[in-house]
Amino acid sequence: MQNKFNVTYVFFGCIFLLVCYLVWMMAKQMIAPIIFGFVLAGVFNPLNNRFIEKYKLSDNLAATVTSCLIILLVLIPLIFLSIALSKEALSLYQTIMKAMSHHEVNDFLFGDGPVAVLIKSVSDITGVDIDMEQVKTTVFGTLKGISGTVISSINSIVGNIITFIFDLAIMMIVVFGIFVEGKRLKTYIFDLSPLPSDQEQKILDKFNQMNYVTLVCNGVGGVIQGVLGGLALWAAGIESVVLWTVLMIFLAFVPLVGISIVTIPASLYLVLTGSPASGVALFIFTALVGLIVENWFKPKFIGNRIQINSTFVLLAIIGGMGVFGMGGIFYGPIIGILFLTIVEIYHDQYNVVS
């Protein structure tokens, strides 16, 4: 009898693992839109609940209205933005090469400018012969590779429009399904979990709070910095403004560095190419925008929803981008806060010291 009982459990375990493997094989091609669907649903779920509680809409009608708003406010602008980016990406490489071939910039880096003099001084001190032509070739090759990657990434999104639309459709199906079946799905998952309900709820609350902070608070802050920075670049005469604006919006999600990755080189380029007033004005303006948004707007917007160390967020974003690509900007902090929440629960409830 005991042997039969053990065999049953082993057989059931094998079947369960096989089914899990088959489900993963079916879902792995859609994992990114599914995950982002959960993230997006978590952000807009309060709005969906408001339609149900305040305006007395049914679950299906509220989910339909909220999903339509997401399409109008998020997805349609994203599609048009992708098309605009594909057009500007085509001139990115030529713009970079034109900037690098400019006499003042070329002299600054490879001639008698400060950077070139510093490299020569290091060469003299260390006794290591540094071939400036080789350095120049390496720099140009790196820039060509980076710009080529950017161009191919953007064009692949727009070029493979069928996959792009398919991913958006999967994401919206997930969002709609969570709005309609979210309460039942939550109950089902909580029943499967061996954790107490209060700890499960704490994990879910942290997930939703981090979603809000990442997408809404940081998103609004990123749009403010990116748009104002883009306007400043346009006023200074920098080309491909839409591309740089979008890039700055994404970079604004990254703590400590943010849009300075774009604005500092742009300011330096303007100074070196005979527009020192524009370069200094661009640097001062974008620095003030960054300081105000990061030190006043975001803390006021976020409030007491969630507190997390900026360095930890930076590392989570870098790690997330290494695994998920650009989506890691959003996934990394969420995974990081879930990790910290689980550690906190373990420390408070299960870390029994004998």
C-alpha positions in Angstrom: 0.0 0.0 0.0 2.8 2.4 0.9 4.7 1.6 -2.3 1.5 2.3 -4.4 1.1 5.6 -2.6 4.7 6.6 -3.3 4.4 5.5 -7.0 1.2 7.7 -7.3 3.0 10.7 -6.0 6.0 10.2 -8.3 3.8 9.6 -11.3 1.8 12.8 -10.5 5.0 14.8 -10.0 6.3 13.7 -13.4 3.1 14.6 -15.1 3.0 17.9 -13.4 6.6 18.7 -14.4 5.9 17.7 -18.0 2.8 19.9 -18.2 4.7 22.8 -16.7 7.5 22.3 -19.3 4.9 22.3 -22.1 3.2 25.4 -20.8 6.6 27.1 -20.6 7.4 26.1 -24.2 4.1 27.6 -25.4 4.4 30.8 -23.3 8.1 31.6 -23.6 7.6 33.4 -27.0 5.0 35.6 -25.3 6.6 36.1 -21.9 7.5 39.7 -22.4 4.0 41.0 -23.4 2.5 38.7 -20.7 4.7 40.2 -18.0 4.2 43.8 -19.2 0.5 43.1 -19.4 0.5 42.2 -15.6 2.6 45.4 -15.0 0.2 47.6 -17.0 -2.9 46.0 -15.4 -1.4 46.7 -11.9 -1.0 50.4 -12.8 -4.4 50.9 -14.3 -6.3 48.6 -11.9 -7.3 51.5 -9.5 -8.9 53.3 -12.5 -10.7 50.1 -13.4 -12.0 49.7 -9.8 -13.1 53.3 -9.8 -15.3 52.7 -12.9 -16.8 49.7 -11.0 -17.3 51.3 -7.6 -18.1 54.9 -8.5 -19.9 54.6 -11.8 -21.4 51.2 -11.1 -20.2 49.6 -14.4 -20.1 45.9 -14.7 -16.7 44.1 -14.6 -16.8 43.5 -18.4 -17.8 47.1 -19.3 -15.3 48.6 -16.9 -12.5 46.4 -18.3 -13.5 47.4 -21.8 -13.5 51.1 -21.0 -10.2 50.9 -19.2 -8.6 48.9 -22.0 -9.7 51.4 -24.6 -8.2 54.2 -22.5 -4.9 52.3 -22.4 -5.0 51.9 -26.1 -5.7 55.6 -26.7 -3.3 56.9 -24.1 -0.4 54.4 -24.4 -0.5 52.1 -27.4 -1.5 54.4 -30.3 1.1 57.1 -29.3 3.6 54.3 -29.0 3.0 53.1 -32.5 3.3 56.6 -34.0 6.4 57.3 -31.9 8.0 54.1 -33.2 7.4 55.2 -36.8 8.9 58.6 -36.1 11.9 57.0 -34.4 12.5 54.7 -37.4 12.8 57.8 -39.7 15.2 59.7 -37.4 17.3 56.6 -36.7 18.3 56.5 -40.4 20.3 59.7 -40.0 21.7 58.9 -36.6 25.0 57.4 -37.8 25.6 60.2 -40.3 25.0 62.8 -37.5 27.4 61.1 -35.2 30.1 60.8 -37.9 29.6 64.4 -38.9 30.0 65.5 -35.3 33.1 63.4 -34.8 34.7 64.6 -38.0 34.2 68.3 -37.0 37.6 69.9 -36.8 37.3 71.2 -33.2 35.9 67.9 -31.9 38.5 65.9 -33.7 41.3 68.1 -32.4 39.8 67.9 -28.8 39.9 64.1 -28.8 42.8 63.2 -31.2 44.8 66.3 -31.9 46.2 68.9 -29.4 43.0 69.1 -27.3 42.8 68.3 -23.5 41.8 64.6 -24.0 44.5 64.0 -26.5 47.1 65.7 -24.3 46.0 63.7 -21.3 46.4 60.4 -23.3 49.8 61.5 -24.4 50.8 62.3 -20.8 49.6 58.9 -19.6 51.6 57.4 -22.3 54.8 59.3 -21.3 54.3 58.4 -17.6 53.6 54.8 -18.0 56.0 54.3 -20.9 53.3 52.6 -22.9 53.1 53.7 -26.5 49.5 54.8 -27.4 48.8 55.0 -31.1 46.3 57.9 -31.4 45.3 56.7 -34.9 44.4 53.3 -33.4 42.5 55.0 -30.6 40.6 57.1 -33.2 39.8 53.9 -35.2 38.6 52.2 -32.1 36.4 55.1 -31.1 34.8 55.4 -34.5 34.3 51.7 -34.7 32.6 51.7 -31.3 30.3 54.6 -32.2 29.5 52.8 -35.5 28.6 49.7 -33.6 26.4 51.5 -31.1 24.6 53.6 -33.7 24.1 50.5 -35.8 22.6 48.6 -32.9 20.2 51.5 -32.1 19.2 51.7 -35.8 18.7 48.0 -36.2 16.8 47.7 -32.9 14.4 50.5 -33.8 14.0 49.4 -37.4 13.4 45.7 -36.3 10.5 46.9 -34.2 8.9 48.9 -36.9 9.9 46.5 -39.7 8.5 43.5 -38.1 5.2 45.2 -37.6 3.2 41.9 -37.5 5.2 40.7 -34.4 4.9 44.2 -32.9 1.1 44.2 -33.3 0.9 40.6 -32.1 2.8 41.4 -28.9 0.5 44.4 -28.3 -2.6 42.3 -28.8 -1.3 39.6 -26.3 -0.6 42.3 -23.8 -4.1 43.8 -24.1 -5.7 40.4 -23.8 -3.7 39.8 -20.5 -4.7 43.3 -19.3 -8.4 42.7 -20.1 -8.4 39.3 -18.6 -6.9 40.6 -15.3 -9.4 43.4 -15.1 -12.3 40.9 -15.5 -10.9 37.9 -13.6 -8.4 39.6 -11.4 -10.2 39.0 -8.1 -10.8 35.3 -8.8 -7.3 34.9 -10.1 -5.9 36.5 -6.9 -8.0 34.2 -4.7 -6.9 31.1 -6.8 -3.2 32.0 -6.5 -3.5 32.8 -2.8 -5.1 29.4 -2.2 -2.3 27.7 -4.0 0.4 29.5 -2.1 1.5 28.1 1.3 2.1 31.6 2.7 -0.4 33.2 5.1 -2.9 35.6 3.3 -1.4 38.7 5.0 2.1 37.9 3.6 0.7 37.2 0.1 -1.2 40.5 0.2 2.0 42.3 1.3 3.9 40.9 -1.7 1.0 41.9 -4.0 0.8 45.4 -2.5 4.6 46.0 -3.0 4.3 44.8 -6.6 1.5 47.3 -7.3 3.3 50.1 -5.5 6.5 49.5 -7.4 4.4 49.4 -10.6 3.0 52.8 -9.8 6.3 54.3 -8.9 8.1 52.9 -11.9 5.5 53.5 -14.6 3.5 56.5 -13.3 5.8 58.5 -11.1 9.0 57.8 -12.9 7.2 57.8 -16.2 5.7 61.3 -15.7 9.1 62.6 -14.4 10.9 61.0 -17.4 8.5 62.6 -19.8 9.0 66.0 -18.2 12.8 65.7 -18.3 12.8 64.2 -21.8 10.5 66.7 -23.4 12.1 69.7 -21.8 15.5 68.3 -22.7 14.4 67.7 -26.3 13.1 71.3 -26.6 16.4 72.5 -25.3 18.3 70.4 -27.8 16.0 71.7 -30.6 16.6 75.3 -29.5 20.4 74.7 -29.5 20.2 73.3 -33.1 20.8 69.6 -32.4 19.4 67.2 -35.0 17.2 64.1 -34.5 15.4 65.7 -31.6 12.6 63.1 -31.4 15.1 60.3 -31.1 17.1 62.0 -28.4 13.9 63.0 -26.6 12.7 59.4 -26.4 16.2 58.2 -25.3 16.2 60.8 -22.5 12.7 59.7 -21.4 14.1 56.2 -20.9 17.3 57.4 -19.4 15.4 59.4 -16.9 14.3 56.1 -15.3 17.9 55.4 -14.4 18.9 57.0 -11.0 22.0 59.0 -10.5 22.9 59.4 -14.3 19.6 60.0 -16.1 19.5 62.4 -19.1 23.0 63.7 -18.4 24.2 60.8 -20.6 22.8 62.8 -23.5 22.9 66.4 -22.4 26.5 66.6 -21.2 28.0 65.3 -24.5 25.6 67.5 -26.4 26.7 70.6 -24.3 30.3 69.7 -24.8 29.8 69.3 -28.6 28.2 72.8 -28.8 31.0 74.4 -26.9 33.7 72.7 -29.1 31.9 73.6 -32.3 31.8 77.3 -31.8 28.5 77.7 -29.8 29.7 78.0 -26.2 26.7 80.1 -25.1 24.3 77.5 -26.4 26.3 74.7 -24.8 26.5 76.3 -21.4 22.8 77.3 -21.5 21.8 73.7 -22.5 23.9 72.3 -19.6 22.5 74.7 -17.0 18.9 74.3 -18.1 18.9 70.5 -18.3 20.8 70.3 -15.0 18.1 72.5 -13.3 15.3 70.4 -14.8 16.9 67.2 -13.6 17.5 68.6 -10.1 14.0 69.9 -9.7 12.3 66.7 -11.0 14.5 64.3 -9.1 14.7 66.2 -5.8 11.2 67.9 -5.6 8.7 66.5 -8.1 9.3 62.8 -7.8 9.5 62.7 -4.0 6.3 64.8 -3.8 4.6 62.6 -6.4 5.7 59.3 -4.8 5.1 60.4 -1.2 5.2 57.5 1.2 4.2 54.8 -1.3 7.6 53.1 -1.3 11.1 53.9 -0.2 14.1 52.2 -1.9 17.8 53.0 -2.2 18.7 54.7 -5.5 21.9 52.6 -5.9 19.9 49.4 -5.5 17.4 50.6 -8.2 20.3 51.4 -10.5 21.8 48.0 -10.1 18.4 46.4 -10.5 17.9 48.3 -13.8 21.3 47.3 -15.1 20.7 43.7 -14.2 17.2 43.8 -15.6 18.4 45.2 -18.9 21.0 42.5 -19.1 18.2 39.9 -19.0 15.2 41.5 -20.5 16.7 44.2 -22.7 15.0 47.6 -22.6 12.1 46.1 -20.6 14.6 45.6 -17.8 14.1 49.3 -17.0 10.7 48.3 -15.7 11.2 44.7 -14.7 14.4 45.2 -12.8 13.1 47.4 -10.0 9.9 45.3 -9.6 12.0 42.1 -9.2 14.3 43.9 -6.8 11.4 45.2 -4.6 9.8 41.7 -4.6 13.2 40.2 -3.5 13.4 42.8 -0.7 9.8 42.1 0.4 10.4 38.4 0.6 13.6 38.9 2.6 11.7 41.2 4.9 8.9 38.6 5.4 11.5 35.9 6.1 13.4 38.1 8.5 10.2 39.0 10.4 8.4 35.7 10.4 10.7 32.8 9.7 14.2 33.7 10.9 14.0 32.0 14.2 17.2 32.2 16.1 17.7 29.3 18.5 
